[in-house]
Amino acid sequence: MRTSIFVTAILIVAGAAQSFAQLPEDALRFSTPGIGVGARAVGMGGAYTGVASDYSALYWNPAGLSQAVYGEFSLGLNYNSVATTGTLFGTDQSTTINSTNLNTLGLVYPLPVKRGSAAIAFGFHRQSSFAGGFSFEGFNPNTSIIQTYAPNGTAAPSDLSNNIAYQLFLANVDTLSGQFDSPIVNRITQLGRVVEGRGLNNWSVGGSVEIAKNFSLGATLNYVAGSYRYDRTYREEDRQRLYESFPFDFNSLAITDFIESDISGWNAKFGVMYRMPDRFRFGITIHTPTTFNIRETYGTTAEAHFDNGDVEPSDGPYTYDASTEYDVVSPWVFGAGASVILQDLVLAADVQLTDWTQVEFANADPSVMQQNTDIKTLFRTAFDYRVGAEYEFKDIGLRLRGGYMFNRSPFEGDPTKFDRKAVTGGLGVLFGESTMIDLAVVHGWWETFVYNYDVTSRVDQKTTANTVMLTLTHRF
């Protein structure tokens, strides 16, 4: 059964029970790209492997750079709004997280050659955003997180220094049997909020050369750098006043977790493109694995409140923090795309193959490395596809665009509602003969779920993501 990123925080809270913060979902998060670069490409649904006729070719298909006749400067911004409804035991809570980022900043420069064409490009673009979050609240009649730390009636370990329940006086140890006495087992209200943020950026350099008539090769080298931030507040409350007997006159438990990750890595993308000018273009891309180096710190703060007014620990909240370093290796990605030009209409389609079972941890703690075996069964090979169109009104210098994106869930056995879908639209306005402003709008939707600590406290999620992207292109 697949887990979720929310379980990560619970593992941190468990302290000595399990002191690492890495799960297959962590490797997946860093390996998953965003919606793309450049408002023209995104407005066409990201079906740009077989178009790639501007700076964003550095991202989509570097072989397309050789189509450049003039130098080009590109600058772009994007605004993201991610809204998630979390459902716990039939109760809904909604959360919206917004972010604004620089999407593109780069140059394309055509090279003077005696035959054919060639160009180089370099710049910055936003690879992906981690912005998101959710809230939840519901009455759990079945379990409490306290039993995760100190299962009632089970043998207690010899070292209890990092056991949350014991340190917060939510569990005792019977001196005769050596077993946990932790009667807070169920019928409590659970509520919380998760906020994720930051993202990954690419610093890229690449080029393309036409090695035969209308046939180009290209390559992009990317330095990937960024960060990830995870913050969670989690509470359990005895709103039904079911636990009133001292010393377990339980009122509430509050836990705050964080994860801070600094990320860096390298990868390359290679592309080919064949063109029949003003009629047809076809491209193929190969994206090499990225070896991400993750330097991570994480920690937990917790305290318990009781009906008699006591707060434990009495000398201040329980705290636990640690750091680690590990690598994540993303899979190879293979893509192909084509576009057809029908007078003023461009039709385009892309397909992409990613074998997610090839994601793996490296240079990590042995307990983390063991999860590479789980990845082989948790994940699957996914085919993603994108389609798009652009119609140009040449008399008024206006282009209208639309598209559709489909990204299959990487988890084996996930239903289709967990696949990520998006519809896109956009327009381009030409100013003079050399400046274009492109606007793209993306509306995406999908479902998923997370576990607070196990399957008995599952939060179902419905997410919609809206993005507005603006790109200024000047050719000189």
matplotlib code that plots the C-alpha trace (Angstrom):
import matplotlib.pyplot as plt

x = [0.0, 1.4, 2.3, 2.4, 4.5, 2.5, 3.8, 7.3, 6.5, 5.1, 8.4, 10.2, 8.0, 8.6, 12.2, 14.1, 11.5, 12.5, 14.9, 15.1, 12.8, 13.1, 10.4, 9.9, 7.6, 10.6, 12.5, 9.5, 8.9, 12.4, 12.2, 8.9, 9.0, 6.6, 4.2, 7.0, 8.7, 7.5, 4.0, 3.7, 4.6, 2.5, -0.5, -0.3, -0.5, 3.2, 3.1, 6.3, 8.9, 8.0, 7.7, 10.6, 11.1, 12.1, 14.2, 12.1, 13.5, 16.4, 13.9, 11.6, 13.9, 17.3, 17.5, 14.9, 17.3, 18.8, 15.6, 16.7, 17.2, 17.6, 19.0, 16.3, 15.8, 13.2, 11.8, 8.9, 6.9, 4.3, 1.7, 0.5, -2.6, -3.0, -6.3, -6.8, -9.8, -8.8, -11.4, -11.0, -13.9, -16.4, -15.4, -13.9, -11.3, -10.0, -6.6, -5.1, -1.4, -0.2, 3.2, 4.9, 8.2, 10.5, 9.9, 12.3, 15.3, 17.6, 19.2, 19.4, 22.2, 22.4, 25.9, 27.3, 27.9, 28.7, 26.1, 22.8, 22.2, 23.4, 22.6, 23.5, 21.4, 21.8, 19.7, 17.6, 14.2, 12.0, 11.8, 9.2, 7.4, 6.7, 4.0, 1.0, -0.7, -3.9, -5.9, -8.0, -10.3, -12.4, -13.5, -11.5, -13.5, -10.8, -7.3, -5.0, -1.4, -0.4, -0.6, 2.0, 4.5, 3.4, 1.0, -1.0, 0.0, 3.2, 6.8, 8.5, 12.0, 14.8, 15.5, 12.5, 14.4, 12.8, 9.5, 6.9, 4.1, 6.3, 8.0, 4.7, 3.2, 0.7, 2.0, 3.6, 5.6, 4.4, 7.3, 6.4, 5.5, 7.7, 4.7, 3.2, 0.2, -1.4, -5.2, -5.7, -6.5, -9.3, -12.4, -10.4, -10.6, -7.7, -6.9, -3.9, -2.4, 0.5, 2.3, 4.9, 7.0, 9.9, 11.1, 13.8, 15.6, 17.7, 20.7, 21.1, 23.4, 22.8, 23.0, 21.9, 23.4, 21.8, 23.9, 21.9, 19.3, 16.4, 17.8, 19.2, 20.9, 20.9, 21.9, 21.2, 23.3, 21.4, 22.7, 19.7, 19.5, 16.7, 15.2, 12.1, 10.3, 7.7, 5.8, 3.1, 0.9, -1.0, -3.4, -5.4, -8.1, -10.5, -13.5, -15.9, -14.4, -13.8, -10.4, -10.8, -9.2, -5.9, -3.1, -4.6, -7.0, -6.1, -7.1, -4.9, -1.7, 0.1, 2.9, 4.8, 7.2, 9.5, 11.7, 14.2, 16.1, 18.8, 19.0, 21.5, 22.3, 23.2, 21.5, 21.5, 18.9, 19.6, 17.3, 16.9, 14.5, 13.5, 11.6, 9.7, 9.6, 6.1, 4.6, 5.8, 8.3, 9.2, 11.4, 12.8, 14.4, 16.3, 16.6, 19.4, 18.9, 19.6, 21.6, 20.2, 22.3, 19.9, 21.2, 18.3, 17.5, 14.3, 12.7, 9.7, 8.3, 5.5, 3.6, 0.5, -2.2, -4.3, -7.7, -6.2, -4.1, -0.8, 1.3, 3.9, 6.8, 6.6, 10.0, 9.1, 8.1, 9.7, 12.1, 13.9, 16.0, 18.5, 20.2, 21.1, 22.5, 21.6, 21.3, 18.2, 18.7, 15.8, 14.9, 15.6, 12.9, 12.2, 10.0, 8.7, 6.6, 5.3, 3.6, 1.7, 1.4, -1.9, -1.6, -2.3, -3.0, -0.4, -1.4, 1.0, 1.2, 3.8, 4.3, 6.7, 7.8, 9.2, 10.0, 9.4, 10.7, 14.2, 14.0, 16.4, 18.2, 22.0, 24.7, 22.1, 21.6, 21.1, 17.5, 16.9, 18.6, 16.3, 13.5, 14.9, 13.3, 9.9, 10.2, 10.3, 6.8, 5.3, 6.0, 5.3, 6.2, 4.1, 3.1, 2.3, 0.9, 0.2, -1.8, -2.1, -3.0, -2.2, -4.1, -2.5, -4.4, -1.6, -3.4, -3.6, -0.6, -2.6, -2.2, -4.7, -3.7, -5.2, -4.1, -4.4, -1.9, -2.1, 0.4, -0.2, 0.2, 3.6, 2.0, 1.2, -2.5, -3.7, -7.1, -7.4, -8.7, -5.1, -3.7, -2.9, -4.9, -4.8, -6.4, -4.5, -5.2, -3.3, -2.6, 0.3, 0.3, 3.0, 4.2, 6.0, 8.1, 10.3, 8.5, 5.9, 4.0, 2.6, 0.1, -0.8, -3.5, -3.5, -6.2, -5.1, -6.9, -6.2, -7.0, -4.8, -4.6, -2.2, -2.0, -1.6, 0.2, -1.4, -4.4, -6.8, -6.3, -6.4, -7.0, -8.4, -7.5, -9.0, -6.6, -7.0, -4.0, -4.2, -1.3, -0.9, 2.3, 3.5, 6.5, 8.1, 10.2, 12.3, 14.2, 17.2]
y = [0.0, 3.4, 5.9, 9.7, 12.7, 13.4, 10.1, 11.7, 14.2, 11.4, 9.5, 12.5, 12.9, 9.3, 10.3, 7.2, 4.9, 5.9, 8.8, 9.4, 11.7, 10.1, 8.1, 7.2, 10.3, 12.5, 11.0, 11.5, 15.1, 16.2, 14.2, 15.5, 18.5, 21.4, 22.5, 24.0, 27.1, 29.9, 31.2, 30.2, 26.6, 26.3, 28.0, 25.2, 22.5, 22.0, 20.2, 21.9, 19.2, 19.5, 23.3, 24.6, 27.9, 30.3, 30.5, 27.9, 25.3, 25.2, 23.4, 21.6, 20.5, 22.1, 21.0, 23.7, 26.5, 26.3, 27.8, 31.1, 33.8, 36.7, 37.1, 36.8, 38.0, 36.3, 37.3, 35.6, 35.5, 33.1, 33.2, 29.9, 29.3, 25.8, 25.0, 21.8, 20.4, 17.8, 15.4, 13.5, 11.3, 13.2, 16.7, 19.1, 21.8, 24.0, 25.6, 27.9, 28.5, 31.3, 32.0, 34.2, 33.4, 34.3, 31.7, 32.6, 34.9, 34.1, 34.8, 33.1, 34.0, 32.7, 31.8, 32.9, 29.7, 29.1, 26.4, 25.6, 27.2, 27.1, 28.9, 29.0, 29.9, 30.4, 31.5, 30.7, 29.0, 27.7, 23.9, 23.2, 24.7, 22.9, 25.4, 23.7, 22.6, 21.3, 21.4, 18.8, 18.3, 15.4, 13.1, 9.8, 7.1, 4.5, 5.5, 8.2, 9.1, 8.4, 4.7, 5.1, 6.1, 4.0, 1.2, 0.3, -3.0, -3.5, -3.8, -0.4, 0.1, 0.7, 4.2, 6.5, 9.8, 10.5, 8.9, 11.6, 10.0, 9.2, 12.6, 14.3, 12.1, 10.6, 7.2, 5.5, 2.2, -0.4, -1.2, -4.8, -5.8, -3.2, -2.5, 0.8, 2.1, 4.5, 4.5, 7.3, 5.0, 6.6, 8.9, 12.1, 15.1, 15.4, 18.6, 20.2, 22.1, 21.4, 24.1, 23.3, 25.8, 26.9, 25.1, 24.0, 26.3, 25.5, 27.5, 26.3, 26.5, 24.8, 25.0, 23.5, 22.9, 21.9, 18.9, 18.3, 20.2, 20.7, 18.3, 19.6, 18.2, 20.0, 19.7, 21.5, 21.3, 22.2, 23.0, 22.5, 24.3, 25.1, 24.3, 22.7, 23.7, 21.7, 22.9, 21.0, 21.7, 18.7, 18.5, 16.0, 17.2, 15.5, 17.5, 14.8, 14.9, 11.2, 11.2, 13.0, 10.6, 11.6, 11.2, 10.9, 13.8, 14.5, 17.8, 18.3, 17.4, 19.8, 18.9, 21.1, 19.7, 21.2, 19.9, 22.2, 20.9, 22.4, 20.8, 20.8, 18.6, 18.3, 16.9, 17.1, 17.0, 16.0, 16.6, 16.1, 17.8, 17.3, 20.1, 20.5, 24.3, 25.8, 22.3, 19.9, 19.4, 16.3, 16.1, 13.5, 14.2, 12.3, 13.7, 12.2, 11.3, 14.1, 13.2, 15.5, 16.1, 16.8, 18.5, 18.3, 19.5, 18.6, 18.8, 18.6, 20.5, 19.1, 19.6, 18.2, 20.0, 18.5, 19.3, 20.3, 23.1, 21.2, 21.5, 18.9, 19.0, 21.5, 23.0, 23.9, 22.0, 18.8, 19.4, 17.1, 18.1, 16.4, 16.7, 14.4, 14.3, 11.9, 11.7, 11.1, 9.9, 10.6, 8.4, 8.7, 10.5, 10.0, 12.3, 12.8, 15.4, 16.7, 19.8, 20.4, 23.9, 24.4, 28.0, 30.1, 27.1, 25.0, 21.7, 19.9, 16.8, 15.3, 12.0, 11.3, 8.1, 7.9, 4.7, 5.8, 2.5, 3.8, 6.5, 5.7, 6.9, 6.9, 7.7, 7.5, 5.7, 1.9, 2.1, 4.7, 2.6, -0.3, 1.8, 1.4, -2.1, -0.6, 1.8, -1.0, -2.1, 1.2, 3.0, 2.2, 3.3, 6.3, 7.6, 11.3, 13.3, 16.8, 18.4, 22.0, 24.4, 28.0, 30.1, 33.4, 36.4, 37.9, 41.1, 42.2, 40.4, 38.2, 34.5, 32.4, 29.1, 26.2, 22.8, 19.8, 18.1, 14.6, 13.3, 9.7, 9.0, 7.3, 5.0, 1.5, 0.8, 4.4, 5.1, 7.6, 10.3, 10.5, 11.4, 15.0, 16.8, 20.4, 22.5, 25.5, 28.7, 31.7, 34.5, 36.3, 40.0, 41.3, 44.8, 46.2, 43.7, 42.4, 42.3, 39.7, 39.4, 36.0, 35.0, 31.5, 30.3, 26.8, 25.0, 21.7, 19.1, 15.8, 13.8, 11.9, 11.0, 11.1, 9.3, 11.3, 8.3, 5.1, 4.1, 4.7, 8.5, 9.0, 12.5, 12.5, 15.4, 17.2, 19.8, 22.4, 24.4, 27.6, 29.2, 32.5, 32.9, 36.0, 36.0, 39.0, 38.1, 40.7, 39.7, 41.8]
z = [0.0, -0.9, 1.7, 1.6, 2.4, 5.5, 7.0, 6.7, 9.5, 11.7, 11.3, 12.5, 15.5, 16.4, 17.1, 18.2, 16.8, 13.3, 12.9, 9.2, 7.2, 3.7, 1.9, -1.7, -2.0, -1.2, -4.2, -6.4, -5.4, -6.4, -9.6, -10.9, -13.3, -13.3, -16.1, -18.2, -19.4, -21.6, -22.0, -25.6, -25.0, -21.8, -23.6, -26.1, -23.4, -23.3, -26.7, -27.7, -28.5, -32.2, -32.1, -30.0, -31.9, -29.2, -26.0, -24.3, -26.7, -24.2, -21.9, -24.4, -27.2, -27.7, -31.3, -32.0, -31.2, -34.7, -36.0, -34.5, -37.2, -34.8, -31.3, -28.7, -25.1, -23.0, -19.6, -17.8, -14.6, -13.3, -10.5, -8.9, -6.8, -5.4, -3.6, -1.7, 0.1, 2.8, 4.0, 7.3, 8.5, 6.3, 7.3, 4.7, 5.2, 2.4, 2.0, -0.7, -1.2, -3.6, -5.0, -7.6, -9.2, -12.0, -14.7, -17.5, -18.0, -21.0, -24.4, -27.7, -30.1, -33.7, -34.9, -38.2, -40.2, -43.9, -44.3, -42.5, -39.1, -35.5, -32.3, -28.6, -25.6, -21.9, -19.0, -16.0, -15.7, -13.0, -13.2, -10.6, -7.6, -4.3, -3.2, -1.8, 1.4, 3.0, 6.3, 8.0, 11.0, 12.0, 14.9, 14.8, 16.6, 16.0, 16.9, 18.3, 17.2, 20.8, 20.1, 17.3, 20.0, 22.9, 22.0, 25.1, 26.6, 24.5, 25.8, 26.2, 24.9, 27.3, 25.8, 26.1, 25.7, 22.3, 22.8, 22.4, 24.4, 27.4, 27.5, 27.4, 30.2, 27.8, 28.6, 31.6, 31.9, 34.3, 36.6, 36.9, 33.4, 31.5, 29.3, 28.2, 30.1, 27.5, 27.7, 25.2, 22.3, 20.2, 20.1, 19.7, 17.4, 15.0, 13.1, 11.4, 8.6, 6.2, 4.1, 1.5, -0.4, -2.6, -5.7, -8.1, -10.6, -13.7, -14.8, -18.4, -21.4, -24.7, -28.4, -31.7, -35.1, -38.4, -39.5, -42.7, -44.5, -42.1, -39.6, -36.3, -33.2, -29.8, -26.2, -22.9, -19.8, -16.6, -13.1, -10.8, -7.5, -5.1, -1.7, -0.1, 3.0, 4.9, 7.9, 9.7, 12.8, 14.2, 17.1, 19.0, 21.3, 23.7, 22.8, 24.0, 27.5, 27.5, 29.2, 32.6, 35.1, 36.5, 35.4, 31.9, 32.2, 28.6, 27.0, 23.9, 22.2, 19.8, 17.5, 15.1, 12.5, 9.9, 7.0, 5.3, 2.3, 0.2, -3.2, -6.1, -9.1, -12.7, -15.8, -19.6, -22.3, -25.9, -28.8, -32.6, -34.9, -38.5, -40.3, -43.5, -43.5, -43.1, -43.1, -40.5, -37.6, -35.6, -32.5, -30.1, -26.7, -24.1, -20.6, -18.5, -14.8, -12.3, -9.2, -6.6, -3.5, -0.6, 2.6, 5.0, 8.5, 10.3, 13.7, 16.0, 18.9, 21.0, 24.2, 26.0, 27.9, 30.7, 32.2, 35.5, 33.8, 33.6, 30.5, 29.9, 29.7, 32.5, 31.7, 28.0, 24.9, 23.9, 21.0, 18.6, 15.6, 13.4, 10.0, 7.2, 3.7, 0.9, -2.9, -5.1, -8.7, -11.0, -14.0, -17.7, -19.6, -23.3, -25.3, -28.8, -30.5, -33.8, -35.1, -38.4, -39.9, -41.8, -43.1, -40.0, -37.7, -35.8, -34.3, -31.9, -29.8, -27.4, -25.7, -22.8, -21.2, -17.6, -15.8, -12.2, -10.9, -11.7, -9.1, -6.2, -3.2, -3.1, -0.5, 2.3, 5.6, 5.1, 6.3, 3.6, 0.9, 1.7, 0.3, -3.2, -3.1, -2.2, -5.0, -7.6, -6.5, -5.5, -8.8, -12.4, -16.0, -17.0, -20.4, -20.4, -23.3, -24.3, -27.2, -28.3, -31.0, -32.0, -34.5, -35.8, -36.9, -39.0, -39.9, -36.2, -34.8, -32.4, -31.6, -29.7, -28.1, -26.2, -25.0, -22.7, -20.4, -18.9, -16.4, -15.2, -11.5, -10.9, -8.3, -9.3, -9.1, -8.7, -10.2, -13.0, -10.6, -9.2, -12.7, -13.1, -15.8, -17.0, -19.6, -20.9, -22.9, -24.0, -26.4, -27.9, -29.0, -31.4, -30.8, -33.8, -35.6, -32.8, -29.5, -28.4, -25.1, -24.4, -21.7, -20.6, -18.2, -16.8, -14.8, -13.3, -11.1, -9.4, -6.3, -3.8, -0.1, 2.8, 6.1, 9.4, 10.9, 9.5, 7.4, 10.3, 9.9, 6.2, 4.7, 1.2, -1.0, -4.0, -5.6, -8.2, -9.4, -11.4, -13.0, -14.9, -16.9, -18.7, -21.1, -22.9, -25.9, -27.8, -31.0, -32.2]

ax = plt.figure().add_subplot(projection="3d")
ax.plot(x, y, z, "-o")
ax.set_aspect("equal")
plt.show()
